[in-house]
Every structure is written in C-alpha cells, then in structure tokens.
C-alpha cells in the first residue's frame, strides 16, 4: 500500500514537470527545460522502479496510469496559471470605436488600427500584443466597450522593437500601485 501512495505522488510530480518542460522547449527557455528534464528523469526512474519492483501488481500499474492522467490535468492548470509568453490579439469591429482605442492606449496597450472592407461594409481591425497573464483582463475591457467584437488570439514566437515592452512595464507598475476598481463605461 505504501508503494501505491508513492507511485501516485511521483506521477503527480512527474507529469506536470513533463508538461512544463515541453512548454519551456517550445518557448525556447532552454535552461528551465534542462533543469526540469533532469528532475523529470529522476522522478520517472523512481516511479517505474516502484511499479516494477517485486510483485508488479495490477493495482500499482493502475495507480501509475491514474496518476499520469491526473498529472496531465495538474500540469495544464499550472501552465495556465503561469501563462508564460505573449499573445497577439486581433479585434475585428464594425465601426471605429475611438473610446475603446483610447482606453486601450490609456491602459498602456499598443494598438494598431487597420481599416478594411468586409462582406457588407467597412470594418476595423485592432492589433494588440500583450502578456498571456493579462489576456483575460484585456478581453473583459474589449467586451465592455464592444460586446459584438470578433476576437482572434495568436501566440507569437518572436517579436522585436515597438511600443510594447515599455508600456507593459508601466501598466504593471500602475496596476500594483492602485487598488482594483470596478470598470464602468460612461
């Protein structure tokens, strides 16, 4: 019974490490991926040695598989909370919503506005780049001003230059200084 508990615990450590290591590799965070890879390998060896040690019971193998599936769930939750990286957001709106654009810029977001022709009329596209951990707040802000906006999100691998980095630092400083307040549109 003691081995079964250890197998479950090791799987709950191993799989989130595996998930995060994979994400770090994709995001080209080599040092973090290397460290997690070493930790992951040790946990994996200990876990397998417990599963295949001695009698190799069906229960220990079942717990190994169950721990693996729960570990995937835990790993994805951790990744969502860390929200590593950036998100490029395209907002398509039917009219030029200057109050929305002004508010986004006031909040420190870099916004580029494009005009294009849609099926029925002229439409406007806003391009915004933000950190992934600020994505939901940005969605809420956009929906407050433009509930019918069509929003597409991309995850850029690389970018260089522009207004973004200074604005993000200012926005972060500003948000840590003031207490959260309810947003209302006048």
C-alpha positions as CSV (number, residue, x, y, z in Angstrom):
1,X,0.0,0.0,0.0
2,X,2.9,2.4,0.8
3,X,4.3,1.9,-2.7
4,X,1.0,2.7,-4.3
5,X,0.8,6.1,-2.5
6,X,4.4,6.8,-3.5
7,X,3.6,5.9,-7.1
8,X,0.7,8.3,-7.2
9,X,2.7,11.1,-5.6
10,X,5.6,10.6,-8.1
11,X,3.3,10.6,-11.0
12,X,1.7,13.8,-9.8
13,X,5.1,15.4,-9.7
14,X,6.5,13.8,-12.9
15,X,3.7,14.6,-15.4
16,X,3.5,18.4,-14.5
17,X,7.3,18.5,-14.9
18,X,7.0,16.8,-18.3
19,X,4.2,19.3,-19.3
20,X,6.2,22.3,-18.2
21,X,9.4,21.1,-19.8
22,X,7.7,20.6,-23.1
23,X,6.2,24.1,-22.9
24,X,9.6,25.6,-22.0
25,X,11.2,23.8,-25.0
26,X,8.5,25.3,-27.3
27,X,9.1,28.7,-25.8
28,X,12.8,28.3,-26.2
29,X,13.5,28.5,-22.4
30,X,16.4,26.1,-22.6
31,X,17.8,26.5,-19.1
32,X,14.4,25.9,-17.4
33,X,13.7,23.0,-19.7
34,X,17.1,21.4,-19.0
35,X,16.6,21.7,-15.2
36,X,13.1,20.2,-15.4
37,X,14.3,17.5,-17.6
38,X,16.8,16.3,-15.0
39,X,14.2,16.4,-12.3
40,X,11.7,14.6,-14.5
41,X,14.1,11.8,-15.3
42,X,14.8,11.2,-11.6
43,X,11.1,11.1,-10.7
44,X,10.4,8.8,-13.7
45,X,13.1,6.3,-12.7
46,X,11.9,6.2,-9.1
47,X,8.3,5.8,-10.1
48,X,9.0,3.0,-12.6
49,X,11.2,1.2,-10.1
50,X,8.3,1.1,-7.6
51,X,5.9,-0.1,-10.3
52,X,8.2,-2.9,-11.5
53,X,9.7,-3.8,-8.1
54,X,8.8,-7.2,-6.7
55,X,5.3,-8.5,-7.5
56,X,4.3,-5.9,-10.2
57,X,0.7,-5.8,-9.0
58,X,-2.2,-4.7,-11.2
59,X,-3.1,-2.1,-8.6
60,X,0.3,-0.4,-8.8
61,X,0.1,-0.2,-12.6
62,X,-3.4,1.2,-12.4
63,X,-2.4,3.8,-9.9
64,X,0.6,4.7,-12.2
65,X,-1.8,5.3,-15.1
66,X,-4.3,7.2,-12.9
67,X,-1.5,9.4,-11.5
68,X,-0.4,10.1,-15.1
69,X,-3.8,11.3,-16.1
70,X,-4.3,13.4,-13.0
71,X,-0.8,14.8,-13.5
72,X,-1.7,16.0,-17.0
73,X,-4.7,17.9,-15.6
74,X,-2.5,19.4,-12.8
75,X,0.3,20.3,-15.3
76,X,-2.1,22.1,-17.6
77,X,-3.6,24.0,-14.6
78,X,-0.1,25.1,-13.6
79,X,0.7,26.2,-17.1
80,X,-2.5,28.3,-17.3
81,X,-1.6,30.0,-14.0
82,X,2.0,30.7,-15.1
83,X,0.8,32.0,-18.5
84,X,4.3,32.2,-19.9
85,X,4.7,34.2,-23.1
86,X,2.8,36.7,-25.1
87,X,-0.5,36.8,-27.0
88,X,-1.2,38.7,-30.2
89,X,-4.9,39.7,-30.3
90,X,-6.9,40.8,-33.4
91,X,-10.1,42.5,-32.6
92,X,-12.5,43.0,-35.6
93,X,-15.2,45.6,-35.0
94,X,-17.9,47.0,-37.3
95,X,-17.3,50.7,-36.5
96,X,-14.3,52.8,-35.4
97,X,-14.7,52.7,-31.7
98,X,-12.5,55.5,-30.6
99,X,-13.4,55.3,-26.9
100,X,-12.2,51.7,-26.9
101,X,-9.0,52.5,-28.7
102,X,-8.3,55.5,-26.4
103,X,-9.0,53.3,-23.3
104,X,-6.7,50.6,-24.5
105,X,-3.9,53.1,-25.1
106,X,-4.6,54.8,-21.8
107,X,-4.2,51.3,-20.1
108,X,-0.8,51.0,-21.8
109,X,-1.6,48.7,-24.6
110,X,0.0,49.3,-28.0
111,X,-2.9,49.3,-30.5
112,X,-2.6,49.4,-34.3
113,X,-5.8,50.1,-36.2
114,X,-6.4,48.9,-39.7
115,X,-9.4,49.7,-42.0
116,X,-10.7,47.0,-44.4
117,X,-13.6,46.0,-46.4
118,X,-15.8,43.2,-45.1
119,X,-18.7,41.5,-46.9
120,X,-21.2,44.2,-46.2
121,X,-19.2,47.3,-45.2
122,X,-16.0,48.8,-43.9
123,X,-14.7,47.1,-40.8
124,X,-11.8,47.9,-38.4
125,X,-9.1,45.6,-37.1
126,X,-7.2,46.4,-33.9
127,X,-3.9,44.5,-33.3
128,X,-2.8,44.3,-29.7
129,X,0.2,42.4,-28.2
130,X,0.1,41.6,-24.5
131,X,1.4,39.1,-22.0
132,X,-0.6,35.9,-21.7
133,X,-1.3,36.6,-18.0
134,X,-3.1,39.8,-18.9
135,X,-5.2,38.3,-21.7
136,X,-8.4,37.8,-19.8
137,X,-8.4,41.4,-18.5
138,X,-7.9,42.7,-22.0
139,X,-10.9,40.6,-23.2
140,X,-13.1,42.0,-20.5
141,X,-12.1,45.6,-21.4
142,X,-12.8,45.0,-25.1
143,X,-16.2,43.4,-24.3
144,X,-17.1,46.3,-22.0
145,X,-16.8,48.7,-25.0
146,X,-17.6,46.4,-27.9
147,X,-19.6,43.3,-26.9
148,X,-20.0,42.2,-30.5
149,X,-16.3,42.2,-31.3
150,X,-14.8,39.3,-33.1
151,X,-11.6,38.4,-31.3
152,X,-8.8,36.1,-32.6
153,X,-5.8,35.2,-30.5
154,X,-2.4,34.1,-31.7
155,X,0.7,33.2,-29.8
156,X,3.8,34.9,-31.4
157,X,7.1,33.1,-31.1
158,X,9.3,36.2,-31.6
159,X,9.0,39.9,-31.9
160,X,11.3,42.9,-31.9
161,X,11.0,46.6,-31.2
162,X,7.9,48.6,-30.9
163,X,6.0,50.3,-28.1
164,X,5.1,47.1,-26.2
165,X,7.7,46.5,-23.6
166,X,7.9,49.9,-22.1
167,X,4.1,50.1,-22.0
168,X,3.8,46.7,-20.3
169,X,6.2,47.8,-17.6
170,X,4.3,51.0,-17.0
171,X,1.0,49.1,-16.9
172,X,2.4,46.6,-14.4
173,X,3.7,49.4,-12.1
174,X,0.4,51.2,-12.4
175,X,-1.7,48.2,-11.6
176,X,0.3,47.3,-8.5
177,X,0.0,50.9,-7.1
178,X,-3.7,51.3,-7.3
179,X,-6.4,49.1,-5.8
180,X,-8.7,47.2,-8.2
181,X,-11.8,49.2,-9.1
182,X,-15.0,48.3,-10.9
183,X,-15.0,49.2,-14.6
184,X,-17.9,51.2,-15.9
185,X,-18.4,52.8,-19.3
186,X,-19.7,56.4,-19.4
